[in-house]
Amino acid sequence: KMLFEYDPPASILMIADGIFLVYIDKDLDQVTHIFLKSTPVNFLVREDIRMDGDITVTRVARSPGVLRLTVQDTNEPEKGSLTLIFADNPLALRKWTVIDAQNIRTNVTLTGLETGMTLDPKLFQHSP
């Protein structure tokens, strides 16, 4: 599960609840549900992440201290792609880029990470 809450002035909240990617625009008072399986984000929220079968690795690139891995749905590559960017010493996810079916690019950078926290499961639920 994932939750993205943007800092003001943006008024967007996105929740990946295991089935849907729920896109909430607070300014427009609009909620959109998209099946996770139809988005590249589905790869990030899987219980078991594998680099074969229904996922195809389309690119691997290494530069000093960085590893980039691009994946897409094997059967439906038109859904878009996901590029994962790792620091390599130690190996840790630092950023990802999603290119969706409309060819819109979204970059997410992970900073100030905290681990080992207990989160309330209600954070990943949307109530109208």
TORKOL-4160 file (C-alpha; in steps of 0.2 Angstrom, whole numbers, padded with zeros to 4 digits, m for minus):
128
<pt num="1" X="0000" Y="0000" Z="0000"/>
<pt num="2" X="0005" Y="0018" Z="m0003"/>
<pt num="3" X="m0001" Y="0035" Z="0001"/>
<pt num="4" X="0005" Y="0051" Z="m0007"/>
<pt num="5" X="0000" Y="0068" Z="0000"/>
<pt num="6" X="0007" Y="0083" Z="m0008"/>
<pt num="7" X="0012" Y="0099" Z="0001"/>
<pt num="8" X="0002" Y="0115" Z="m0002"/>
<pt num="9" X="m0002" Y="0123" Z="m0013"/>
<pt num="10" X="m0006" Y="0106" Z="m0021"/>
<pt num="11" X="m0022" Y="0098" Z="m0015"/>
<pt num="12" X="m0019" Y="0080" Z="m0022"/>
<pt num="13" X="m0020" Y="0064" Z="m0012"/>
<pt num="14" X="m0017" Y="0047" Z="m0019"/>
<pt num="15" X="m0020" Y="0031" Z="m0011"/>
<pt num="16" X="m0015" Y="0014" Z="m0017"/>
<pt num="17" X="m0025" Y="0002" Z="m0006"/>
<pt num="18" X="m0021" Y="m0014" Z="m0014"/>
<pt num="19" X="m0035" Y="m0014" Z="m0027"/>
<pt num="20" X="m0037" Y="0004" Z="m0033"/>
<pt num="21" X="m0026" Y="0019" Z="m0035"/>
<pt num="22" X="m0038" Y="0032" Z="m0028"/>
<pt num="23" X="m0034" Y="0050" Z="m0035"/>
<pt num="24" X="m0042" Y="0064" Z="m0024"/>
<pt num="25" X="m0042" Y="0082" Z="m0030"/>
<pt num="26" X="m0048" Y="0092" Z="m0014"/>
<pt num="27" X="m0049" Y="0108" Z="m0024"/>
<pt num="28" X="m0061" Y="0100" Z="m0037"/>
<pt num="29" X="m0069" Y="0089" Z="m0024"/>
<pt num="30" X="m0066" Y="0075" Z="m0036"/>
<pt num="31" X="m0062" Y="0057" Z="m0033"/>
<pt num="32" X="m0056" Y="0045" Z="m0046"/>
<pt num="33" X="m0053" Y="0026" Z="m0044"/>
<pt num="34" X="m0041" Y="0017" Z="m0056"/>
<pt num="35" X="m0038" Y="m0001" Z="m0055"/>
<pt num="36" X="m0020" Y="m0003" Z="m0049"/>
<pt num="37" X="m0017" Y="m0017" Z="m0061"/>
<pt num="38" X="m0020" Y="m0004" Z="m0075"/>
<pt num="39" X="m0006" Y="0007" Z="m0069"/>
<pt num="40" X="0013" Y="0005" Z="m0068"/>
<pt num="41" X="0012" Y="0009" Z="m0049"/>
<pt num="42" X="0005" Y="m0009" Z="m0047"/>
<pt num="43" X="0023" Y="m0015" Z="m0048"/>
<pt num="44" X="0027" Y="m0006" Z="m0032"/>
<pt num="45" X="0013" Y="m0012" Z="m0021"/>
<pt num="46" X="0015" Y="m0031" Z="m0025"/>
<pt num="47" X="0017" Y="m0043" Z="m0011"/>
<pt num="48" X="0030" Y="m0053" Z="m0021"/>
<pt num="49" X="0040" Y="m0042" Z="m0033"/>
<pt num="50" X="0048" Y="m0052" Z="m0048"/>
<pt num="51" X="0057" Y="m0047" Z="m0063"/>
<pt num="52" X="0049" Y="m0060" Z="m0075"/>
<pt num="53" X="0032" Y="m0067" Z="m0080"/>
<pt num="54" X="0020" Y="m0052" Z="m0082"/>
<pt num="55" X="0034" Y="m0039" Z="m0080"/>
<pt num="56" X="0047" Y="m0036" Z="m0093"/>
<pt num="57" X="0063" Y="m0027" Z="m0089"/>
<pt num="58" X="0066" Y="m0015" Z="m0103"/>
<pt num="59" X="0081" Y="m0006" Z="m0098"/>
<pt num="60" X="0095" Y="m0008" Z="m0085"/>
<pt num="61" X="0108" Y="0006" Z="m0083"/>
<pt num="62" X="0122" Y="0009" Z="m0071"/>
<pt num="63" X="0132" Y="0024" Z="m0067"/>
<pt num="64" X="0143" Y="0028" Z="m0052"/>
<pt num="65" X="0133" Y="0025" Z="m0036"/>
<pt num="66" X="0116" Y="0023" Z="m0046"/>
<pt num="67" X="0106" Y="0008" Z="m0053"/>
<pt num="68" X="0091" Y="0012" Z="m0065"/>
<pt num="69" X="0079" Y="m0002" Z="m0069"/>
<pt num="70" X="0064" Y="0001" Z="m0081"/>
<pt num="71" X="0050" Y="m0011" Z="m0081"/>
<pt num="72" X="0033" Y="m0013" Z="m0090"/>
<pt num="73" X="0018" Y="m0025" Z="m0091"/>
<pt num="74" X="0023" Y="m0039" Z="m0102"/>
<pt num="75" X="0006" Y="m0041" Z="m0110"/>
<pt num="76" X="0001" Y="m0023" Z="m0110"/>
<pt num="77" X="0016" Y="m0012" Z="m0113"/>
<pt num="78" X="0005" Y="0003" Z="m0118"/>
<pt num="79" X="0000" Y="0005" Z="m0100"/>
<pt num="80" X="0016" Y="0014" Z="m0097"/>
<pt num="81" X="0033" Y="0011" Z="m0088"/>
<pt num="82" X="0041" Y="0012" Z="m0071"/>
<pt num="83" X="0059" Y="0017" Z="m0069"/>
<pt num="84" X="0066" Y="0013" Z="m0052"/>
<pt num="85" X="0082" Y="0022" Z="m0047"/>
<pt num="86" X="0093" Y="0015" Z="m0033"/>
<pt num="87" X="0108" Y="0021" Z="m0023"/>
<pt num="88" X="0119" Y="0006" Z="m0024"/>
<pt num="89" X="0130" Y="0006" Z="m0009"/>
<pt num="90" X="0120" Y="0001" Z="0001"/>
<pt num="91" X="0106" Y="m0004" Z="m0012"/>
<pt num="92" X="0091" Y="0007" Z="m0008"/>
<pt num="93" X="0076" Y="0014" Z="m0018"/>
<pt num="94" X="0078" Y="0033" Z="m0020"/>
<pt num="95" X="0067" Y="0038" Z="m0034"/>
<pt num="96" X="0055" Y="0032" Z="m0047"/>
<pt num="97" X="0048" Y="0039" Z="m0063"/>
<pt num="98" X="0031" Y="0033" Z="m0070"/>
<pt num="99" X="0026" Y="0036" Z="m0088"/>
<pt num="100" X="0008" Y="0032" Z="m0089"/>
<pt num="101" X="m0003" Y="0027" Z="m0104"/>
<pt num="102" X="m0005" Y="0045" Z="m0109"/>
<pt num="103" X="0014" Y="0047" Z="m0109"/>
<pt num="104" X="0013" Y="0059" Z="m0094"/>
<pt num="105" X="0029" Y="0058" Z="m0083"/>
<pt num="106" X="0028" Y="0058" Z="m0064"/>
<pt num="107" X="0044" Y="0059" Z="m0054"/>
<pt num="108" X="0044" Y="0054" Z="m0035"/>
<pt num="109" X="0060" Y="0057" Z="m0025"/>
<pt num="110" X="0061" Y="0049" Z="m0008"/>
<pt num="111" X="0070" Y="0059" Z="0005"/>
<pt num="112" X="0069" Y="0060" Z="0024"/>
<pt num="113" X="0065" Y="0041" Z="0025"/>
<pt num="114" X="0059" Y="0034" Z="0041"/>
<pt num="115" X="0058" Y="0015" Z="0044"/>
<pt num="116" X="0052" Y="0003" Z="0057"/>
<pt num="117" X="0036" Y="0014" Z="0060"/>
<pt num="118" X="0019" Y="0007" Z="0064"/>
<pt num="119" X="0006" Y="0015" Z="0053"/>
<pt num="120" X="m0013" Y="0016" Z="0055"/>
<pt num="121" X="m0021" Y="0005" Z="0042"/>
<pt num="122" X="m0035" Y="0018" Z="0040"/>
<pt num="123" X="m0022" Y="0029" Z="0031"/>
<pt num="124" X="m0024" Y="0018" Z="0016"/>
<pt num="125" X="m0043" Y="0019" Z="0016"/>
<pt num="126" X="m0053" Y="0032" Z="0007"/>
<pt num="127" X="m0070" Y="0037" Z="0015"/>
<pt num="128" X="m0081" Y="0049" Z="0004"/>
